[in-house]
Amino acid sequence: MTDIYSLSLSARATLDLHSLNNEGGEGNQIQTRMVNIVGHDGRLHNVNAISGDMWKHIQAEHLFRLAAVQGCVPLCSACRQFNANRISADEDYVQAIGEKSVTDANALDLLLKSCALDDIEGNLITSGNRSLARKSVVEFGWIVGLPEVTTTDSYFHVKYANERSEEQRAQDESEAARGSNLGQAIFHRPASSGVYAIVTHLELARIGLNDITQKYAIDAEQRIARHRLLLESLCFAFLEPNGAMRSTQNPHLVSFEGVVALSNGPIPAPSVSPLNDGYLEEIEAIQRNLEPLHQGGITLRPFKTLSEFAGIMADLVQSTTPYTLSY
């Protein structure tokens, strides 16, 4: 078994005809999310993007499903229902930390022992006049379209009313007057296609770590179980993406390529944004330059397809454990 301190994913995905992250509507026009970036050419660009919040929610949902089925890690009562408030909605936990004798360190220990989802995904506890943060082990950046090869179009849609009897038409008009969703509606839907840059980072050494006491609140066996579920959920997040309008605009994932960087000591796994055309070469150069200081400290696992990425992640699930910090 190999210990992993941290893992970074730098990748490019070609997604066609998706509408994963819309930000609302104006009139009959659904608007897609656009962001301003500085490209590798040093110029400003306005491009389509999918928020890191969206992709983290996808990963968290896969983690929840795996944990619920396998039963190898604990979940608080709220997380067992996939409540967005997580342990903050667990009455037993809120009551337990409400005692004056319970310090923030004690409250964080109880969170880590009680729920793997809160441990990995992070939370902010505000009950009992506290402001106690559990920093997430998982970090997702925006998934950003490359300016030169990403576009968003708007497509015309209409819901047609069928021919009906005069009696049915009169009934429909009466219901429409009461605000029912009947009759004909014209609207415009966006769909985006392009090559998207992805950056993700996992602080695997922090699984189960109380950031206040700098000690682990759970044993090694439980840390390994959470480590493996996290790696598997990250893989599934790209095998089955979620988001808006998937019932009729399920994205076409055409290609997926990049590199998984691993560090086996207290050094960060390198990551360079795939918005830079030379991101792979940059990451490889970082590995070479750090090799004299940390021999074998960084391992790179490049991939050209989604199936190769799945194979890498499956191997890591079976052959690695989380690094243990010691102070």
C-alpha positions as CSV (number, residue, x, y, z in Angstrom):
1,M,0.0,0.0,0.0
2,T,1.2,3.5,-0.8
3,D,0.4,6.5,1.3
4,I,-1.0,9.6,-0.5
5,Y,-0.7,13.0,1.0
6,S,-2.6,14.9,-1.7
7,L,-4.1,14.3,-5.2
8,S,-4.6,16.8,-8.0
9,L,-6.5,16.3,-11.2
10,S,-5.8,18.6,-14.2
11,A,-7.9,17.6,-17.2
12,R,-9.7,18.7,-20.3
13,A,-13.2,17.4,-21.1
14,T,-15.1,17.8,-24.4
15,L,-18.7,18.3,-23.6
16,D,-21.3,18.9,-26.3
17,L,-24.9,20.2,-26.2
18,H,-25.1,20.5,-22.4
19,S,-26.9,22.9,-20.1
20,L,-25.5,21.8,-16.8
21,N,-25.3,25.2,-15.0
22,N,-28.0,27.7,-16.0
23,E,-28.4,30.7,-13.8
24,G,-32.0,31.6,-14.3
25,G,-34.4,33.0,-16.9
26,E,-35.5,36.4,-18.2
27,G,-38.9,36.4,-19.9
28,N,-38.9,33.3,-22.1
29,Q,-35.1,33.1,-22.4
30,I,-33.1,30.7,-20.1
31,Q,-29.7,32.1,-19.4
32,T,-26.5,30.1,-19.2
33,R,-23.7,30.9,-16.8
34,M,-20.9,32.9,-18.3
35,V,-17.6,34.1,-16.7
36,N,-14.8,36.4,-17.6
37,I,-11.3,34.9,-17.7
38,V,-7.8,35.8,-18.9
39,G,-6.7,33.2,-21.4
40,H,-3.2,31.8,-22.0
41,D,-3.0,34.5,-24.7
42,G,-3.2,37.2,-22.0
43,R,-6.5,38.6,-23.3
44,L,-9.9,38.8,-21.6
45,H,-12.6,36.3,-22.7
46,N,-16.2,35.7,-21.8
47,V,-16.9,32.0,-21.8
48,N,-19.4,29.4,-20.6
49,A,-18.5,27.7,-17.3
50,I,-19.9,25.2,-14.8
51,S,-19.4,26.2,-11.2
52,G,-17.3,24.1,-8.8
53,D,-20.3,24.1,-6.5
54,M,-22.2,22.1,-9.1
55,W,-19.5,19.5,-9.5
56,K,-18.9,19.2,-5.8
57,H,-22.5,18.5,-5.3
58,I,-22.3,15.7,-7.9
59,Q,-19.3,14.2,-6.1
60,A,-21.0,14.5,-2.7
61,E,-24.1,12.8,-3.9
62,H,-22.0,9.8,-5.2
63,L,-20.2,9.7,-1.9
64,F,-23.5,9.6,0.0
65,R,-24.8,6.8,-2.2
66,L,-21.7,4.7,-1.8
67,A,-21.6,5.3,2.0
68,A,-25.3,4.4,2.4
69,V,-25.0,1.2,0.4
70,Q,-21.6,0.0,1.8
71,G,-22.2,1.0,5.4
72,C,-18.5,1.2,6.1
73,V,-18.5,4.8,7.4
74,P,-20.9,6.6,9.7
75,L,-23.4,9.3,8.6
76,C,-25.2,11.7,10.8
77,S,-29.0,11.6,10.8
78,A,-29.3,14.5,8.5
79,C,-26.8,13.2,6.0
80,R,-28.6,9.9,5.9
81,Q,-31.4,11.9,4.2
82,F,-28.8,13.9,2.1
83,N,-30.0,17.1,3.9
84,A,-28.1,20.1,2.5
85,N,-27.5,21.4,6.0
86,R,-25.8,18.1,6.9
87,I,-24.9,17.7,10.6
88,S,-26.2,21.2,11.4
89,A,-29.7,19.6,11.0
90,D,-28.8,16.7,13.3
91,E,-30.7,17.5,16.6
92,D,-28.6,15.1,18.7
93,Y,-25.4,16.8,17.5
94,V,-26.7,20.3,18.0
95,Q,-27.9,19.4,21.5
96,A,-24.5,17.8,22.4
97,I,-22.4,20.8,21.4
98,G,-24.8,23.2,23.1
99,E,-23.3,22.4,26.5
100,K,-21.1,25.2,27.8
101,S,-18.4,22.7,28.7
102,V,-18.0,21.6,25.0
103,T,-15.1,23.4,23.4
104,D,-14.8,24.0,19.6
105,A,-12.2,21.2,19.6
106,N,-14.6,18.8,21.3
107,A,-17.4,19.8,18.8
108,L,-15.1,19.2,15.8
109,D,-14.0,15.8,17.2
110,L,-17.7,14.8,17.5
111,L,-18.4,15.9,14.0
112,L,-15.5,13.9,12.6
113,K,-16.5,10.8,14.5
114,S,-20.2,11.1,13.7
115,C,-20.2,11.8,9.9
116,A,-17.9,11.0,7.0
117,L,-19.8,13.3,4.7
118,D,-19.2,16.3,7.0
119,D,-15.6,15.3,7.4
120,I,-14.9,15.1,3.7
121,E,-17.2,17.8,2.2
122,G,-16.8,20.4,5.1
123,N,-19.3,22.4,7.0
124,L,-19.8,25.6,9.0
125,I,-21.4,25.0,12.4
126,T,-23.2,28.1,13.7
127,S,-25.4,26.5,16.4
128,G,-25.0,27.7,20.0
129,N,-23.4,31.0,18.9
130,R,-20.5,29.1,17.4
131,S,-18.7,29.8,14.2
132,L,-16.9,26.5,13.7
133,A,-15.6,25.7,10.3
134,R,-14.7,22.2,9.0
135,K,-12.7,22.9,5.9
136,S,-13.5,20.6,3.0
137,V,-11.0,17.9,2.1
138,V,-12.2,18.3,-1.6
139,E,-11.6,21.4,-3.7
140,F,-13.2,21.9,-7.1
141,G,-12.4,24.8,-9.4
142,W,-14.8,26.2,-12.0
143,I,-15.0,24.0,-15.0
144,V,-14.2,26.6,-17.7
145,G,-14.6,26.5,-21.4
146,L,-11.5,27.2,-23.6
147,P,-12.2,30.5,-25.4
148,E,-11.2,29.3,-28.8
149,V,-13.3,26.1,-28.8
150,T,-16.3,26.7,-26.7
151,T,-19.6,28.2,-27.8
152,T,-23.2,28.7,-26.5
153,D,-26.2,28.7,-28.8
154,S,-29.9,29.4,-28.0
155,Y,-32.6,27.0,-29.4
156,F,-36.3,27.7,-30.1
157,H,-38.8,25.5,-28.2
158,V,-42.5,25.5,-28.1
159,K,-45.3,23.6,-26.3
160,Y,-48.2,23.2,-28.7
161,A,-51.8,23.0,-27.7
162,N,-53.8,20.1,-29.3
163,E,-57.1,20.6,-31.1
164,R,-59.9,20.0,-28.6
165,S,-63.7,20.2,-28.3
166,E,-65.3,23.5,-27.6
167,E,-66.3,22.2,-24.1
168,Q,-62.7,21.2,-23.3
169,R,-61.3,24.4,-24.7
170,A,-63.7,26.4,-22.5
171,Q,-62.6,24.4,-19.5
172,D,-58.9,24.9,-20.3
173,E,-59.4,28.7,-20.7
174,S,-61.1,28.7,-17.3
175,E,-58.2,26.8,-15.7
176,A,-55.7,29.1,-17.5
177,A,-57.3,32.0,-16.0
178,R,-56.5,30.5,-12.6
179,G,-52.8,30.2,-13.5
180,S,-52.6,26.7,-14.8
181,N,-49.8,25.7,-17.2
182,L,-52.0,25.2,-20.3
183,G,-52.0,26.4,-23.9
184,Q,-49.0,27.3,-26.0
185,A,-45.6,28.5,-24.7
186,I,-42.6,29.8,-26.6
187,F,-39.2,29.8,-25.0
188,H,-35.5,29.6,-25.8
189,R,-33.1,27.1,-24.3
190,P,-29.3,27.4,-24.3
191,A,-26.9,24.6,-25.2
192,S,-23.2,24.8,-24.8
193,S,-20.4,22.8,-26.6
194,G,-16.7,22.9,-26.2
195,V,-13.5,21.9,-24.4
196,Y,-13.5,22.5,-20.7
197,A,-10.6,22.9,-18.3
198,I,-10.9,21.0,-14.9
199,V,-8.9,21.4,-11.7
200,T,-9.6,19.4,-8.6
201,H,-7.5,18.9,-5.4
202,L,-7.9,16.3,-2.6
203,E,-6.2,16.8,0.8
204,L,-6.2,13.2,1.6
205,A,-3.9,13.5,4.7
206,R,-6.6,15.7,6.3
207,I,-9.3,12.9,6.4
208,G,-10.4,12.7,10.0
209,L,-7.9,15.4,11.1
210,N,-9.1,17.8,13.8
211,D,-7.6,21.1,12.5
212,I,-7.7,22.6,16.0
213,T,-5.9,19.9,18.0
214,Q,-4.0,18.6,14.9
215,K,-4.8,15.1,15.9
216,Y,-7.0,12.5,14.2
217,A,-10.4,11.9,15.7
218,I,-10.9,8.5,14.0
219,D,-8.7,5.4,13.7
220,A,-6.6,4.3,10.7
221,E,-9.2,1.7,9.5
222,Q,-11.9,4.4,9.3
223,R,-9.6,6.8,7.6
224,I,-8.8,4.2,4.9
225,A,-12.5,3.5,4.4
226,R,-13.3,7.2,3.9
227,H,-10.2,7.6,1.6
228,R,-11.4,4.9,-0.7
229,L,-15.0,6.2,-0.9
230,L,-13.7,9.7,-1.7
231,L,-11.6,8.4,-4.6
232,E,-14.4,6.3,-5.9
233,S,-16.9,9.2,-5.7
234,L,-14.5,11.5,-7.6
235,C,-14.3,9.0,-10.4
236,F,-18.1,8.6,-10.5
237,A,-18.5,12.4,-10.6
238,F,-17.0,12.4,-14.1
239,L,-18.6,9.1,-15.2
240,E,-22.1,10.4,-14.4
241,P,-22.3,14.2,-14.3
242,N,-25.4,15.9,-13.0
243,G,-27.0,19.3,-13.4
244,A,-29.7,21.3,-15.1
245,M,-31.9,20.0,-18.1
246,R,-30.4,16.5,-18.2
247,S,-33.8,15.0,-19.0
248,T,-33.6,16.4,-22.6
249,Q,-30.0,17.8,-22.8
250,N,-27.9,15.1,-21.2
251,P,-24.3,16.1,-22.2
252,H,-22.3,14.3,-24.8
253,L,-18.9,13.5,-23.1
254,V,-16.8,13.2,-26.2
255,S,-13.3,13.0,-24.7
256,F,-11.6,13.2,-21.3
257,E,-7.8,13.6,-21.0
258,G,-5.3,14.9,-18.4
259,V,-3.1,13.8,-15.5
260,V,-3.6,12.7,-11.9
261,A,-0.7,14.0,-9.8
262,L,0.0,12.3,-6.5
263,S,2.3,13.2,-3.6
264,N,3.4,10.7,-1.0
265,G,4.9,13.2,1.5
266,P,4.1,16.6,2.9
267,I,4.4,18.4,-0.4
268,P,1.4,19.5,-2.6
269,A,0.5,17.5,-5.7
270,P,1.1,19.9,-8.6
271,S,-1.7,21.3,-10.7
272,V,-1.7,23.7,-13.7
273,S,-4.9,24.9,-15.3
274,P,-5.7,23.2,-18.6
275,L,-6.6,26.7,-19.8
276,N,-2.9,26.7,-20.6
277,D,-2.1,24.6,-23.7
278,G,1.1,23.4,-22.1
279,Y,-0.3,22.3,-18.8
280,L,0.9,18.7,-19.1
281,E,4.5,19.8,-19.8
282,E,4.4,22.3,-16.9
283,I,3.3,19.6,-14.5
284,E,6.0,17.2,-15.7
285,A,8.6,20.0,-15.4
286,I,7.5,20.7,-11.8
287,Q,8.0,17.0,-11.0
288,R,11.5,17.0,-12.4
289,N,12.5,20.2,-10.6
290,L,11.3,18.9,-7.2
291,E,12.8,15.4,-7.6
292,P,16.3,16.4,-6.2
293,L,14.5,17.8,-3.0
294,H,11.9,15.0,-2.6
295,Q,13.0,11.9,-4.4
296,G,10.0,10.0,-5.6
297,G,7.7,12.5,-3.8
298,I,5.5,13.2,-6.8
299,T,4.0,10.6,-9.1
300,L,2.1,11.4,-12.3
301,R,-0.6,9.2,-13.9
302,P,-1.5,10.7,-17.3
303,F,-4.6,9.5,-19.2
304,K,-6.0,10.0,-22.7
305,T,-9.5,8.6,-22.3
306,L,-12.3,8.4,-19.6
307,S,-11.7,4.6,-19.4
308,E,-8.0,5.2,-18.6
309,F,-9.0,7.7,-15.9
310,A,-11.4,5.1,-14.4
311,G,-8.7,2.5,-14.4
312,I,-6.3,4.9,-12.6
313,M,-8.9,5.7,-9.9
314,A,-9.8,2.1,-9.5
315,D,-6.2,1.2,-8.9
316,L,-5.8,4.0,-6.4
317,V,-8.9,2.8,-4.5
318,Q,-7.3,-0.6,-4.1
319,S,-3.6,0.2,-3.6
320,T,-3.4,3.4,-1.6
321,T,-4.1,4.7,1.9
322,P,-4.2,8.3,3.3
323,Y,-0.9,9.8,4.5
324,T,-0.8,10.2,8.3
325,L,0.4,13.6,9.6
326,S,2.5,13.6,12.8
327,Y,3.4,16.6,14.9
